[in-house]
């Protein structure tokens, strides 16, 4: 039986900056490498590099890719984090306050960042 791939992830590649191994979409679980369990670096079909984080993992001054806009927006401040329900509110440059509920957030990968 062939697995149906979510079109949102079509054309993405997944590599691990820690162990250097490639992963397939079927391998990746929780957006971590199956070989070493570190976060994978995702290259989108639009040649953007990002990592996916839960709302409770987001930090000030990261930039996130908003669905629908195709643009990165800097997080000016994390307004509220609800660890129990995996939610957060973020104040984004040019977009004001945005709420994220229990979904993965596309975060711009910084070349100097260690992906864990």
Backbone as XML, in Angstrom:
<?xml version="1.0"?>
<chain id="A" units="angstrom">
  <residue number="1" name="UNK">
    <atom name="N" x="0.839" y="-1.182" z="0.000"/>
    <atom name="CA" x="0.000" y="0.000" z="0.000"/>
    <atom name="C" x="0.883" y="1.245" z="0.000"/>
  </residue>
  <residue number="2" name="UNK">
    <atom name="N" x="0.619" y="2.143" z="-0.889"/>
    <atom name="CA" x="1.421" y="3.359" z="-1.002"/>
    <atom name="C" x="0.906" y="4.412" z="-0.014"/>
  </residue>
  <residue number="3" name="UNK">
    <atom name="N" x="1.831" y="5.047" z="0.666"/>
    <atom name="CA" x="1.505" y="6.083" z="1.634"/>
    <atom name="C" x="1.203" y="7.391" z="0.911"/>
  </residue>
  <residue number="4" name="UNK">
    <atom name="N" x="0.099" y="8.039" z="1.262"/>
    <atom name="CA" x="-0.242" y="9.324" z="0.658"/>
    <atom name="C" x="0.595" y="10.423" z="1.308"/>
  </residue>
  <residue number="5" name="UNK">
    <atom name="N" x="1.330" y="11.157" z="0.505"/>
    <atom name="CA" x="2.193" y="12.233" z="1.015"/>
    <atom name="C" x="1.402" y="13.534" z="1.016"/>
  </residue>
  <residue number="6" name="UNK">
    <atom name="N" x="1.456" y="14.231" z="2.127"/>
    <atom name="CA" x="0.824" y="15.541" z="2.219"/>
    <atom name="C" x="1.517" y="16.458" z="1.217"/>
  </residue>
  <residue number="7" name="UNK">
    <atom name="N" x="0.744" y="17.079" z="0.335"/>
    <atom name="CA" x="1.326" y="17.943" z="-0.699"/>
    <atom name="C" x="2.141" y="19.079" z="-0.114"/>
  </residue>
  <residue number="8" name="UNK">
    <atom name="N" x="1.821" y="19.463" z="1.115"/>
    <atom name="CA" x="2.552" y="20.533" z="1.771"/>
    <atom name="C" x="4.036" y="20.192" z="1.918"/>
  </residue>
  <residue number="9" name="UNK">
    <atom name="N" x="4.359" y="18.901" z="2.004"/>
    <atom name="CA" x="5.741" y="18.474" z="2.209"/>
    <atom name="C" x="6.396" y="17.970" z="0.916"/>
  </residue>
  <residue number="10" name="UNK">
    <atom name="N" x="5.672" y="18.016" z="-0.190"/>
    <atom name="CA" x="6.190" y="17.530" z="-1.455"/>
    <atom name="C" x="7.429" y="18.324" z="-1.875"/>
  </residue>
  <residue number="11" name="UNK">
    <atom name="N" x="8.438" y="17.633" z="-2.339"/>
    <atom name="CA" x="9.649" y="18.285" z="-2.821"/>
    <atom name="C" x="10.641" y="18.650" z="-1.734"/>
  </residue>
  <residue number="12" name="UNK">
    <atom name="N" x="10.342" y="18.321" z="-0.472"/>
    <atom name="CA" x="11.269" y="18.621" z="0.615"/>
    <atom name="C" x="12.326" y="17.530" z="0.731"/>
  </residue>
  <residue number="13" name="UNK">
    <atom name="N" x="13.531" y="17.934" z="1.171"/>
    <atom name="CA" x="14.574" y="16.967" z="1.505"/>
    <atom name="C" x="14.949" y="17.182" z="2.964"/>
  </residue>
  <residue number="14" name="UNK">
    <atom name="N" x="15.418" y="16.111" z="3.599"/>
    <atom name="CA" x="15.690" y="16.122" z="5.036"/>
    <atom name="C" x="17.093" y="15.605" z="5.283"/>
  </residue>
  <residue number="15" name="UNK">
    <atom name="N" x="17.945" y="16.462" z="5.849"/>
    <atom name="CA" x="19.312" y="16.045" z="6.147"/>
    <atom name="C" x="19.626" y="16.385" z="7.592"/>
  </residue>
  <residue number="16" name="UNK">
    <atom name="N" x="20.579" y="15.660" z="8.144"/>
    <atom name="CA" x="20.963" y="15.886" z="9.522"/>
    <atom name="C" x="22.291" y="16.623" z="9.563"/>
  </residue>
  <residue number="17" name="UNK">
    <atom name="N" x="22.297" y="17.782" z="10.213"/>
    <atom name="CA" x="23.521" y="18.567" z="10.344"/>
    <atom name="C" x="24.468" y="17.942" z="11.355"/>
  </residue>
  <residue number="18" name="UNK">
    <atom name="N" x="23.968" y="17.065" z="12.190"/>
    <atom name="CA" x="24.791" y="16.461" z="13.242"/>
    <atom name="C" x="25.548" y="15.240" z="12.716"/>
  </residue>
  <residue number="19" name="UNK">
    <atom name="N" x="24.835" y="14.262" z="12.150"/>
    <atom name="CA" x="25.507" y="13.039" z="11.692"/>
    <atom name="C" x="25.745" y="13.031" z="10.180"/>
  </residue>
  <residue number="20" name="UNK">
    <atom name="N" x="25.158" y="14.003" z="9.457"/>
    <atom name="CA" x="25.393" y="14.121" z="8.024"/>
    <atom name="C" x="24.588" y="13.171" z="7.160"/>
  </residue>
  <residue number="21" name="UNK">
    <atom name="N" x="23.684" y="12.404" z="7.738"/>
    <atom name="CA" x="22.919" y="11.424" z="6.963"/>
    <atom name="C" x="21.630" y="12.035" z="6.436"/>
  </residue>
  <residue number="22" name="UNK">
    <atom name="N" x="21.220" y="11.527" z="5.279"/>
    <atom name="CA" x="19.955" y="11.940" z="4.671"/>
    <atom name="C" x="18.832" y="11.103" z="5.278"/>
  </residue>
  <residue number="23" name="UNK">
    <atom name="N" x="17.651" y="11.677" z="5.336"/>
    <atom name="CA" x="16.450" y="10.993" z="5.804"/>
    <atom name="C" x="15.387" y="11.164" z="4.730"/>
  </residue>
  <residue number="24" name="UNK">
    <atom name="N" x="14.426" y="10.243" z="4.679"/>
    <atom name="CA" x="13.284" y="10.409" z="3.790"/>
    <atom name="C" x="12.098" y="10.874" z="4.627"/>
  </residue>
  <residue number="25" name="UNK">
    <atom name="N" x="11.053" y="11.360" z="3.985"/>
    <atom name="CA" x="9.862" y="11.813" z="4.719"/>
    <atom name="C" x="9.270" y="10.661" z="5.529"/>
  </residue>
  <residue number="26" name="UNK">
    <atom name="N" x="9.313" y="9.443" z="4.990"/>
    <atom name="CA" x="8.799" y="8.280" z="5.722"/>
    <atom name="C" x="9.635" y="7.981" z="6.963"/>
  </residue>
  <residue number="27" name="UNK">
    <atom name="N" x="10.943" y="8.306" z="6.914"/>
    <atom name="CA" x="11.837" y="8.056" z="8.052"/>
    <atom name="C" x="11.630" y="9.062" z="9.179"/>
  </residue>
  <residue number="28" name="UNK">
    <atom name="N" x="11.416" y="10.321" z="8.801"/>
    <atom name="CA" x="11.393" y="11.414" z="9.765"/>
    <atom name="C" x="10.155" y="11.334" z="10.648"/>
  </residue>
  <residue number="29" name="UNK">
    <atom name="N" x="10.404" y="11.334" z="11.947"/>
    <atom name="CA" x="9.311" y="11.354" z="12.908"/>
    <atom name="C" x="9.595" y="12.482" z="13.886"/>
  </residue>
  <residue number="30" name="UNK">
    <atom name="N" x="8.605" y="13.304" z="14.136"/>
    <atom name="CA" x="8.790" y="14.465" z="15.013"/>
    <atom name="C" x="9.889" y="15.383" z="14.469"/>
  </residue>
  <residue number="31" name="UNK">
    <atom name="N" x="10.138" y="15.323" z="13.162"/>
    <atom name="CA" x="11.124" y="16.156" z="12.472"/>
    <atom name="C" x="12.528" y="15.980" z="13.046"/>
  </residue>
  <residue number="32" name="UNK">
    <atom name="N" x="12.825" y="14.723" z="13.435"/>
    <atom name="CA" x="14.155" y="14.389" z="13.959"/>
    <atom name="C" x="14.750" y="13.245" z="13.147"/>
  </residue>
  <residue number="33" name="UNK">
    <atom name="N" x="16.062" y="13.197" z="13.098"/>
    <atom name="CA" x="16.813" y="12.198" z="12.344"/>
    <atom name="C" x="16.610" y="10.813" z="12.950"/>
  </residue>
  <residue number="34" name="UNK">
    <atom name="N" x="16.365" y="9.830" z="12.091"/>
    <atom name="CA" x="16.187" y="8.461" z="12.592"/>
    <atom name="C" x="17.516" y="7.843" z="13.020"/>
  </residue>
  <residue number="35" name="UNK">
    <atom name="N" x="18.627" y="8.423" z="12.577"/>
    <atom name="CA" x="19.937" y="7.859" z="12.881"/>
    <atom name="C" x="20.487" y="8.347" z="14.219"/>
  </residue>
  <residue number="36" name="UNK">
    <atom name="N" x="20.243" y="9.632" z="14.559"/>
    <atom name="CA" x="20.844" y="10.176" z="15.782"/>
    <atom name="C" x="19.861" y="10.968" z="16.657"/>
  </residue>
  <residue number="37" name="UNK">
    <atom name="N" x="18.622" y="11.108" z="16.204"/>
    <atom name="CA" x="17.550" y="11.775" z="16.949"/>
    <atom name="C" x="17.757" y="13.284" z="17.126"/>
  </residue>
  <residue number="38" name="UNK">
    <atom name="N" x="18.591" y="13.901" z="16.295"/>
    <atom name="CA" x="18.728" y="15.356" z="16.285"/>
    <atom name="C" x="17.767" y="15.922" z="15.245"/>
  </residue>
  <residue number="39" name="UNK">
    <atom name="N" x="17.407" y="17.182" z="15.399"/>
    <atom name="CA" x="16.472" y="17.837" z="14.480"/>
    <atom name="C" x="17.051" y="17.848" z="13.066"/>
  </residue>
  <residue number="40" name="UNK">
    <atom name="N" x="16.208" y="17.545" z="12.069"/>
    <atom name="CA" x="16.657" y="17.552" z="10.676"/>
    <atom name="C" x="16.556" y="18.947" z="10.085"/>
  </residue>
  <residue number="41" name="UNK">
    <atom name="N" x="17.438" y="19.222" z="9.147"/>
    <atom name="CA" x="17.416" y="20.444" z="8.366"/>
    <atom name="C" x="16.564" y="20.145" z="7.135"/>
  </residue>
  <residue number="42" name="UNK">
    <atom name="N" x="15.574" y="20.973" z="6.889"/>
    <atom name="CA" x="14.637" y="20.746" z="5.797"/>
    <atom name="C" x="14.909" y="21.756" z="4.687"/>
  </residue>
  <residue number="43" name="UNK">
    <atom name="N" x="15.061" y="21.238" z="3.475"/>
    <atom name="CA" x="15.170" y="22.105" z="2.292"/>
    <atom name="C" x="13.841" y="21.985" z="1.560"/>
  </residue>
  <residue number="44" name="UNK">
    <atom name="N" x="13.148" y="23.118" z="1.405"/>
    <atom name="CA" x="11.843" y="23.098" z="0.757"/>
    <atom name="C" x="11.994" y="23.131" z="-0.759"/>
  </residue>
  <residue number="45" name="UNK">
    <atom name="N" x="10.888" y="22.894" z="-1.446"/>
    <atom name="CA" x="10.918" y="22.939" z="-2.911"/>
    <atom name="C" x="11.227" y="24.344" z="-3.423"/>
  </residue>
  <residue number="46" name="UNK">
    <atom name="N" x="11.062" y="25.361" z="-2.551"/>
    <atom name="CA" x="11.391" y="26.753" z="-2.896"/>
    <atom name="C" x="12.816" y="27.122" z="-2.489"/>
  </residue>
  <residue number="47" name="UNK">
    <atom name="N" x="13.633" y="26.119" z="-2.152"/>
    <atom name="CA" x="15.028" y="26.305" z="-1.738"/>
    <atom name="C" x="15.181" y="27.136" z="-0.472"/>
  </residue>
  <residue number="48" name="UNK">
    <atom name="N" x="14.229" y="27.013" z="0.442"/>
    <atom name="CA" x="14.354" y="27.635" z="1.759"/>
    <atom name="C" x="14.838" y="26.553" z="2.721"/>
  </residue>
  <residue number="49" name="UNK">
    <atom name="N" x="15.662" y="26.946" z="3.688"/>
    <atom name="CA" x="16.148" y="26.012" z="4.694"/>
    <atom name="C" x="15.472" y="26.338" z="6.021"/>
  </residue>
  <residue number="50" name="UNK">
    <atom name="N" x="14.940" y="25.325" z="6.658"/>
    <atom name="CA" x="14.223" y="25.542" z="7.908"/>
    <atom name="C" x="14.283" y="24.297" z="8.784"/>
  </residue>
  <residue number="51" name="UNK">
    <atom name="N" x="13.858" y="24.486" z="10.017"/>
    <atom name="CA" x="13.627" y="23.377" z="10.942"/>
    <atom name="C" x="12.189" y="23.526" z="11.407"/>
  </residue>
  <residue number="52" name="UNK">
    <atom name="N" x="11.595" y="22.448" z="11.883"/>
    <atom name="CA" x="10.229" y="22.526" z="12.407"/>
    <atom name="C" x="10.281" y="22.346" z="13.913"/>
  </residue>
  <residue number="53" name="UNK">
    <atom name="N" x="9.592" y="23.265" z="14.598"/>
    <atom name="CA" x="9.553" y="23.243" z="16.062"/>
    <atom name="C" x="8.116" y="23.281" z="16.547"/>
  </residue>
  <residue number="54" name="UNK">
    <atom name="N" x="7.910" y="22.748" z="17.730"/>
    <atom name="CA" x="6.621" y="22.859" z="18.393"/>
    <atom name="C" x="6.478" y="24.288" z="18.929"/>
  </residue>
  <residue number="55" name="UNK">
    <atom name="N" x="5.248" y="24.759" z="19.131"/>
    <atom name="CA" x="5.056" y="26.113" z="19.668"/>
    <atom name="C" x="5.812" y="26.362" z="20.975"/>
  </residue>
  <residue number="56" name="UNK">
    <atom name="N" x="5.941" y="25.356" z="21.808"/>
    <atom name="CA" x="6.614" y="25.537" z="23.100"/>
    <atom name="C" x="8.133" y="25.615" z="22.973"/>
  </residue>
  <residue number="57" name="UNK">
    <atom name="N" x="8.686" y="25.376" z="21.773"/>
    <atom name="CA" x="10.134" y="25.422" z="21.563"/>
    <atom name="C" x="10.602" y="26.731" z="20.928"/>
  </residue>
  <residue number="58" name="UNK">
    <atom name="N" x="9.670" y="27.588" z="20.562"/>
    <atom name="CA" x="9.982" y="28.825" z="19.853"/>
    <atom name="C" x="10.663" y="29.827" z="20.780"/>
  </residue>
  <residue number="59" name="UNK">
    <atom name="N" x="11.605" y="30.599" z="20.220"/>
    <atom name="CA" x="12.350" y="31.585" z="21.005"/>
    <atom name="C" x="12.276" y="32.965" z="20.356"/>
  </residue>
  <residue number="60" name="UNK">
    <atom name="N" x="12.458" y="33.994" z="21.178"/>
    <atom name="CA" x="12.505" y="35.364" z="20.664"/>
    <atom name="C" x="13.560" y="35.496" z="19.582"/>
  </residue>
  <residue number="61" name="UNK">
    <atom name="N" x="13.304" y="36.352" z="18.625"/>
    <atom name="CA" x="14.218" y="36.745" z="17.549"/>
    <atom name="C" x="14.478" y="35.658" z="16.512"/>
  </residue>
  <residue number="62" name="UNK">
    <atom name="N" x="13.779" y="34.520" z="16.601"/>
    <atom name="CA" x="13.820" y="33.587" z="15.489"/>
    <atom name="C" x="12.900" y="34.161" z="14.416"/>
  </residue>
  <residue number="63" name="UNK">
    <atom name="N" x="12.991" y="33.637" z="13.215"/>
    <atom name="CA" x="12.075" y="34.037" z="12.147"/>
    <atom name="C" x="11.300" y="32.812" z="11.715"/>
  </residue>
  <residue number="64" name="UNK">
    <atom name="N" x="9.997" y="32.994" z="11.539"/>
    <atom name="CA" x="9.165" y="31.858" z="11.163"/>
    <atom name="C" x="8.546" y="32.095" z="9.796"/>
  </residue>
  <residue number="65" name="UNK">
    <atom name="N" x="8.315" y="31.008" z="9.083"/>
    <atom name="CA" x="7.715" y="31.056" z="7.760"/>
    <atom name="C" x="6.214" y="30.856" z="7.934"/>
  </residue>
  <residue number="66" name="UNK">
    <atom name="N" x="5.445" y="31.886" z="7.610"/>
    <atom name="CA" x="3.992" y="31.775" z="7.728"/>
    <atom name="C" x="3.423" y="31.116" z="6.484"/>
  </residue>
  <residue number="67" name="UNK">
    <atom name="N" x="2.562" y="30.131" z="6.721"/>
    <atom name="CA" x="1.883" y="29.480" z="5.597"/>
    <atom name="C" x="1.044" y="30.512" z="4.863"/>
  </residue>
  <residue number="68" name="UNK">
    <atom name="N" x="1.035" y="30.391" z="3.571"/>
    <atom name="CA" x="0.224" y="31.304" z="2.775"/>
    <atom name="C" x="0.976" y="32.541" z="2.312"/>
  </residue>
  <residue number="69" name="UNK">
    <atom name="N" x="1.928" y="33.020" z="3.106"/>
    <atom name="CA" x="2.665" y="34.217" z="2.696"/>
    <atom name="C" x="3.954" y="33.855" z="1.974"/>
  </residue>
  <residue number="70" name="UNK">
    <atom name="N" x="4.563" y="32.733" z="2.354"/>
    <atom name="CA" x="5.842" y="32.349" z="1.774"/>
    <atom name="C" x="6.992" y="33.202" z="2.244"/>
  </residue>
  <residue number="71" name="UNK">
    <atom name="N" x="6.742" y="34.037" z="3.271"/>
    <atom name="CA" x="7.763" y="34.944" z="3.776"/>
    <atom name="C" x="8.080" y="34.640" z="5.231"/>
  </residue>
  <residue number="72" name="UNK">
    <atom name="N" x="9.329" y="34.927" z="5.592"/>
    <atom name="CA" x="9.736" y="34.787" z="6.985"/>
    <atom name="C" x="9.399" y="36.065" z="7.744"/>
  </residue>
  <residue number="73" name="UNK">
    <atom name="N" x="8.986" y="35.905" z="8.994"/>
    <atom name="CA" x="8.666" y="37.036" z="9.851"/>
    <atom name="C" x="9.395" y="36.870" z="11.179"/>
  </residue>
  <residue number="74" name="UNK">
    <atom name="N" x="10.102" y="37.922" z="11.587"/>
    <atom name="CA" x="10.868" y="37.863" z="12.830"/>
    <atom name="C" x="9.928" y="37.893" z="14.037"/>
  </residue>
  <residue number="75" name="UNK">
    <atom name="N" x="10.255" y="37.044" z="15.015"/>
    <atom name="CA" x="9.530" y="37.046" z="16.278"/>
    <atom name="C" x="10.113" y="38.152" z="17.137"/>
  </residue>
  <residue number="76" name="UNK">
    <atom name="N" x="9.302" y="39.161" z="17.425"/>
    <atom name="CA" x="9.746" y="40.249" z="18.290"/>
    <atom name="C" x="9.677" y="39.818" z="19.743"/>
  </residue>
  <residue number="77" name="UNK">
    <atom name="N" x="8.644" y="39.044" z="20.074"/>
    <atom name="CA" x="8.532" y="38.521" z="21.435"/>
    <atom name="C" x="7.586" y="37.339" z="21.470"/>
  </residue>
  <residue number="78" name="UNK">
    <atom name="N" x="7.899" y="36.406" z="22.367"/>
    <atom name="CA" x="6.986" y="35.306" z="22.666"/>
    <atom name="C" x="6.062" y="35.860" z="23.741"/>
  </residue>
  <residue number="79" name="UNK">
    <atom name="N" x="4.802" y="36.058" z="23.390"/>
    <atom name="CA" x="3.852" y="36.709" z="24.279"/>
    <atom name="C" x="3.362" y="35.750" z="25.355"/>
  </residue>
  <residue number="80" name="UNK">
    <atom name="N" x="3.080" y="34.507" z="24.965"/>
    <atom name="CA" x="2.513" y="33.550" z="25.908"/>
    <atom name="C" x="2.823" y="32.142" z="25.426"/>
  </residue>
  <residue number="81" name="UNK">
    <atom name="N" x="3.184" y="31.263" z="26.366"/>
    <atom name="CA" x="3.386" y="29.847" z="26.051"/>
    <atom name="C" x="2.557" y="29.024" z="27.021"/>
  </residue>
  <residue number="82" name="UNK">
    <atom name="N" x="1.783" y="28.093" z="26.457"/>
    <atom name="CA" x="0.979" y="27.158" z="27.242"/>
    <atom name="C" x="1.582" y="25.772" z="27.027"/>
  </residue>
  <residue number="83" name="UNK">
    <atom name="N" x="2.421" y="25.331" z="27.967"/>
    <atom name="CA" x="3.120" y="24.051" z="27.840"/>
    <atom name="C" x="2.171" y="22.863" z="27.913"/>
  </residue>
  <residue number="84" name="UNK">
    <atom name="N" x="1.096" y="22.986" z="28.653"/>
    <atom name="CA" x="0.146" y="21.881" z="28.815"/>
    <atom name="C" x="-0.568" y="21.575" z="27.499"/>
  </residue>
  <residue number="85" name="UNK">
    <atom name="N" x="-1.000" y="22.617" z="26.791"/>
    <atom name="CA" x="-1.758" y="22.438" z="25.556"/>
    <atom name="C" x="-0.943" y="22.682" z="24.290"/>
  </residue>
  <residue number="86" name="UNK">
    <atom name="N" x="0.379" y="22.901" z="24.447"/>
    <atom name="CA" x="1.286" y="23.124" z="23.323"/>
    <atom name="C" x="0.814" y="24.267" z="22.423"/>
  </residue>
  <residue number="87" name="UNK">
    <atom name="N" x="0.619" y="25.435" z="23.023"/>
    <atom name="CA" x="0.177" y="26.629" z="22.305"/>
    <atom name="C" x="1.125" y="27.783" z="22.599"/>
  </residue>
  <residue number="88" name="UNK">
    <atom name="N" x="1.133" y="28.750" z="21.691"/>
    <atom name="CA" x="1.880" y="29.972" z="21.972"/>
    <atom name="C" x="1.275" y="31.133" z="21.200"/>
  </residue>
  <residue number="89" name="UNK">
    <atom name="N" x="1.547" y="32.324" z="21.690"/>
    <atom name="CA" x="1.213" y="33.568" z="20.988"/>
    <atom name="C" x="2.525" y="34.287" z="20.735"/>
  </residue>
  <residue number="90" name="UNK">
    <atom name="N" x="2.694" y="34.739" z="19.504"/>
    <atom name="CA" x="3.933" y="35.404" z="19.105"/>
    <atom name="C" x="3.631" y="36.768" z="18.543"/>
  </residue>
  <residue number="91" name="UNK">
    <atom name="N" x="4.445" y="37.748" z="18.899"/>
    <atom name="CA" x="4.361" y="39.076" z="18.317"/>
    <atom name="C" x="5.351" y="39.101" z="17.156"/>
  </residue>
  <residue number="92" name="UNK">
    <atom name="N" x="4.841" y="39.168" z="15.923"/>
    <atom name="CA" x="5.674" y="39.099" z="14.723"/>
    <atom name="C" x="5.826" y="40.470" z="14.078"/>
  </residue>
  <residue number="93" name="UNK">
    <atom name="N" x="7.046" y="40.752" z="13.617"/>
    <atom name="CA" x="7.302" y="42.016" z="12.916"/>
    <atom name="C" x="6.414" y="42.055" z="11.661"/>
  </residue>
  <residue number="94" name="UNK">
    <atom name="N" x="5.627" y="43.114" z="11.546"/>
    <atom name="CA" x="4.775" y="43.295" z="10.380"/>
    <atom name="C" x="3.501" y="42.480" z="10.383"/>
  </residue>
  <residue number="95" name="UNK">
    <atom name="N" x="3.276" y="41.678" z="11.422"/>
    <atom name="CA" x="2.079" y="40.836" z="11.453"/>
    <atom name="C" x="1.357" y="40.854" z="12.790"/>
  </residue>
  <residue number="96" name="UNK">
    <atom name="N" x="1.888" y="41.559" z="13.765"/>
    <atom name="CA" x="1.231" y="41.631" z="15.073"/>
    <atom name="C" x="1.219" y="40.298" z="15.792"/>
  </residue>
  <residue number="97" name="UNK">
    <atom name="N" x="0.235" y="40.121" z="16.636"/>
    <atom name="CA" x="0.144" y="38.920" z="17.460"/>
    <atom name="C" x="-0.496" y="37.775" z="16.679"/>
  </residue>
  <residue number="98" name="UNK">
    <atom name="N" x="0.175" y="36.626" z="16.671"/>
    <atom name="CA" x="-0.331" y="35.435" z="15.994"/>
    <atom name="C" x="-0.350" y="34.283" z="17.001"/>
  </residue>
  <residue number="99" name="UNK">
    <atom name="N" x="-1.392" y="33.455" z="16.936"/>
    <atom name="CA" x="-1.510" y="32.303" z="17.836"/>
    <atom name="C" x="-1.233" y="31.020" z="17.078"/>
  </residue>
  <residue number="100" name="UNK">
    <atom name="N" x="-0.541" y="30.101" z="17.739"/>
    <atom name="CA" x="-0.223" y="28.803" z="17.162"/>
    <atom name="C" x="-0.680" y="27.738" z="18.136"/>
  </residue>
  <residue number="101" name="UNK">
    <atom name="N" x="-1.475" y="26.805" z="17.641"/>
    <atom name="CA" x="-2.063" y="25.778" z="18.489"/>
    <atom name="C" x="-1.629" y="24.381" z="18.065"/>
  </residue>
  <residue number="102" name="UNK">
    <atom name="N" x="-0.778" y="23.751" z="18.860"/>
    <atom name="CA" x="-0.422" y="22.362" z="18.681"/>
    <atom name="C" x="-0.096" y="21.993" z="17.235"/>
  </residue>
  <residue number="103" name="UNK">
    <atom name="N" x="0.709" y="22.809" z="16.583"/>
    <atom name="CA" x="1.114" y="22.518" z="15.220"/>
    <atom name="C" x="2.597" y="22.838" z="15.073"/>
  </residue>
  <residue number="104" name="UNK">
    <atom name="N" x="3.220" y="22.198" z="14.130"/>
    <atom name="CA" x="4.631" y="22.458" z="13.876"/>
    <atom name="C" x="4.777" y="23.823" z="13.236"/>
  </residue>
  <residue number="105" name="UNK">
    <atom name="N" x="5.828" y="24.541" z="13.639"/>
    <atom name="CA" x="6.091" y="25.873" z="13.104"/>
    <atom name="C" x="7.392" y="25.820" z="12.312"/>
  </residue>
  <residue number="106" name="UNK">
    <atom name="N" x="7.361" y="26.356" z="11.092"/>
    <atom name="CA" x="8.549" y="26.409" z="10.244"/>
    <atom name="C" x="9.419" y="27.573" z="10.683"/>
  </residue>
  <residue number="107" name="UNK">
    <atom name="N" x="10.622" y="27.255" z="11.146"/>
    <atom name="CA" x="11.551" y="28.253" z="11.667"/>
    <atom name="C" x="12.757" y="28.343" z="10.741"/>
  </residue>
  <residue number="108" name="UNK">
    <atom name="N" x="13.119" y="29.585" z="10.367"/>
    <atom name="CA" x="14.288" y="29.783" z="9.502"/>
    <atom name="C" x="15.518" y="29.178" z="10.160"/>
  </residue>
  <residue number="109" name="UNK">
    <atom name="N" x="16.256" y="28.424" z="9.394"/>
    <atom name="CA" x="17.500" y="27.863" z="9.892"/>
    <atom name="C" x="18.592" y="28.905" z="9.766"/>
  </residue>
  <residue number="110" name="UNK">
    <atom name="N" x="19.317" y="29.094" z="10.850"/>
    <atom name="CA" x="20.423" y="30.044" z="10.889"/>
    <atom name="C" x="21.702" y="29.245" z="10.684"/>
  </residue>
  <residue number="111" name="UNK">
    <atom name="N" x="22.516" y="29.634" z="9.741"/>
    <atom name="CA" x="23.746" y="28.905" z="9.408"/>
    <atom name="C" x="24.670" y="28.730" z="10.606"/>
  </residue>
  <residue number="112" name="UNK">
    <atom name="N" x="24.590" y="29.618" z="11.570"/>
    <atom name="CA" x="25.453" y="29.510" z="12.752"/>
    <atom name="C" x="24.827" y="28.673" z="13.862"/>
  </residue>
  <residue number="113" name="UNK">
    <atom name="N" x="23.581" y="28.286" z="13.672"/>
    <atom name="CA" x="22.831" y="27.582" z="14.695"/>
    <atom name="C" x="23.187" y="26.094" z="14.721"/>
  </residue>
  <residue number="114" name="UNK">
    <atom name="N" x="23.255" y="25.553" z="15.894"/>
    <atom name="CA" x="23.416" y="24.109" z="16.046"/>
    <atom name="C" x="22.021" y="23.538" z="16.076"/>
  </residue>
  <residue number="115" name="UNK">
    <atom name="N" x="21.723" y="22.651" z="15.162"/>
    <atom name="CA" x="20.398" y="22.032" z="15.090"/>
    <atom name="C" x="20.392" y="20.842" z="16.011"/>
  </residue>
  <residue number="116" name="UNK">
    <atom name="N" x="19.555" y="20.895" z="17.046"/>
    <atom name="CA" x="19.514" y="19.773" z="17.997"/>
    <atom name="C" x="18.264" y="18.955" z="17.842"/>
  </residue>
</chain>
